[in-house]
Amino acid sequence: MISVSNNTYDVDFYSPDLTLEKLEELIGYKGIGCPPIQGKAMFEAGKNGFGNGWIVELGTFQGAGTSYFAAGSKCMNREKVLTIDYALGDSRSFDYRAFWESSITHISECARMWLMLGLSDWIVSTRGILTADAAKLFSIPVRALFIDAGHTYPEVIDDINLWGSKVISGGIIIFDNYDSPEVKQAIDELIVPSSDWLKLDDSHYRTVTVVRR
């Protein structure tokens, strides 16, 4: 039984009832985090994405995107989701020490939400590590990669180079914040001209762009 009331979760265990529509209702959209149209893309990638390999999310934030990925993949008994965030660590573009209390709140809320949704067993969460360092630790095939960590040009370039190489043939990368000048610059310079990547139609995703290997 899955229900939501007064912005609280009432989920005793994972259920096939956890459809995309129900997930949208449970998570909600408050103007930040994961818009429903983006959540739908992540849910479908988790559920029906091509090939075999992990789903990797760079930039956990409030964990909504992670939930969409995991719910889609779990309902088909597919691969788990690895989500990486340098909250509580260091960043070249953000002082997370000044963001410490908010980060703690995000971590506890993420864990609570995943538990209530019955998705905790489908999510591997790594905190306090730069995505570039994590790339050296995880030698895994990736069928779906979501890049939404650092938003400076050098950080996006690093994430594309270090994690994009792990994406299997036929796999996808979903980029958030394509409307951010430095993010767009990195994608337009490294991905768009490359014969290794096919830019898919992103007209319905606004700030999101999707490419297939």
N, C-alpha and C positions, 0 to 999 in steps of 0.2 A: 504494500500500500504506500503510495507516494502522495503527499499533499503539502501545501504551503499555506501558511496563514501568519499574518502579522510579521512578515519578513523573516520567519523562522522556518527551519527545515524539520520535517517529520517523516524521516525515511528510516525504516528499520533494517533494510537490507537491499542489496541490488536486485532489481526486478526488470523483466522485459518491458514493464510499463514505462521505463525511463526512455521515452521517445525524445526526439529532437524538440518537439513542442513542449513536452513536460519539463525538459531540461531548461528551456528558455524561461518557462514560468518560475522554476525554482531559483535559477540564478538571478534572473531579472537583469535589466540594463538601466544603470543610473547615470548615464552620460560619460562614464569612464570605463576602462577595462575592455570588454569584448562585445561589440555590437552584434545583434542577432544575425545579420547577414554574414558577418565574419565567423560567428559561431557555427552557422550552418555549413560553411565551407570546411571548417575544421572537423565537424562531426562526420561529414561525408568522406573526408580524406581518411579519417580513422576507420570508418566502416567499410568503404568500398575502394580505397586507394590501391593503386597498382603495386604488385610485387610483394616481396617479403623483406622485412627489416623493421628496425625500431622507428618509433615516432619521437622526434626530438624537438623540444621547445626551448628556445634561447630567450629568456626573459619571462619569469613566472608571474610577477606582479600579484594580482589578487586571485589567480588560479582559475579564472573562468574559462580561458582558452584551453587550459590543461584538462578541464572537466569535459569539454566538448570532444576533444581528441580521444580521451579515455573512454567515454561513454560509447562513442561510435565504434571504437576498436573492441571493447569488451563485449558488446552485444553480438559480435561475430566471432568471439573467442580468438581474437587476433593478438598482435604484439602489444607490449606495454609501452607506456609513455615515459620518456626521460625528460624532466624539466629542470633547467639550470638557471640560477639567478645569483648575481653577485651581491645581493642585499646582505648587509652585515660584513661585506668584504670591501675591497678597494675598487675604485673605478677611475678611469682617466677622465670621465666626463661628469661625474656626480659624486658629491661627498655623502656617502651613505652613513657616515658616523653621525651627521646632523639629522639623518633620517631614521635613526636607530629605533626609536619608540614606535614609529609608524611601521617600520619593517617587521618588528616583533608582532604587531597586530596583524599584519598581512600573513605572516607565517602561521600564526595560530588559527586565523580565520580560514586559510587555505586547508589546513589539516582538518579542521572541523567540517568544512564543506565537503571535502572528499570523503570523509568518514560517513557523513550523513547521506551522501549520494551513493554510498557503497562502492566507491571507486578507488579507495586507498590501496587496494591490492593490485591495481592496474597502473599505479603511478610511482615512479622513482624520482624523488625530489632531492636535488642537490643545491645547497645554499652556501654562500660565502666563498664562491670561487669564480674567477673570471672565465668567460666562455672559451677564451683562447687557451687557458690552462686545462680546462675540462676536455678540450679536443685532443689533448695529448694523452689523457687518461682513458678515454673511451674509444677503443678500436672496434667499431660496430657498423654494420650496414644500416643505412637509414632510408626508409621509403617515403617519409614525409618530414620535412624540416620547416619549423616556424622560426623566423628571425625577427626578434623584437627586444633585443638587449640594449647594448650601447647604440646611441643615435648619432655619434659623430662619424665623419667620413672614414677615418682610420679604423674605427671599431667595426663598422659594417663591412669594410673591405676584409678585415681579418676574419670575421664570421663567415663570409662567403668563401674565402680561400680555405680556411681550416675545416669548416663543416660541410661546405658544398661538395668537397671531394669525397665525402662519405655517402652521398646520396646515390642510390642505385640507378641504373639505366631505367627510365620510365618513372622514376620517383619525382617528387615535386618539392619546391621551396615556396612557402608562403611568406611574403614580406609585409610587415605592418609599417605604418607611417611613411608610405610612399610619397605623401605630400610634404614631408620634411625635406628641406633642400639638400642636406648632406646625405641623407638616406637615398634620395632619388639620384643624386650624383653618382654614388657608389654603384647602384643598380644599373643605371644607364651606361656607365663606363665599363663595368665588368661583366654584366649579364646580357644586356640587350644586344650588343654586337657579336656575342659569342655564338659559334655554331653548336656549342655543347648544350645550349639551353633554348627552349622555345617559350616565348612569352605568351601566356594564354590570355583570353579575353578577361579583362579586369574592370570592364565598364560598370559592373554592378557592385563593385566592392569599395568604391570611393578611395579610401586611403590605403587599400590593400592591393598588392599585385602578386600574381601567381606565375611561376615558371615551371616547365617540365624538362627533365633531362632526356 
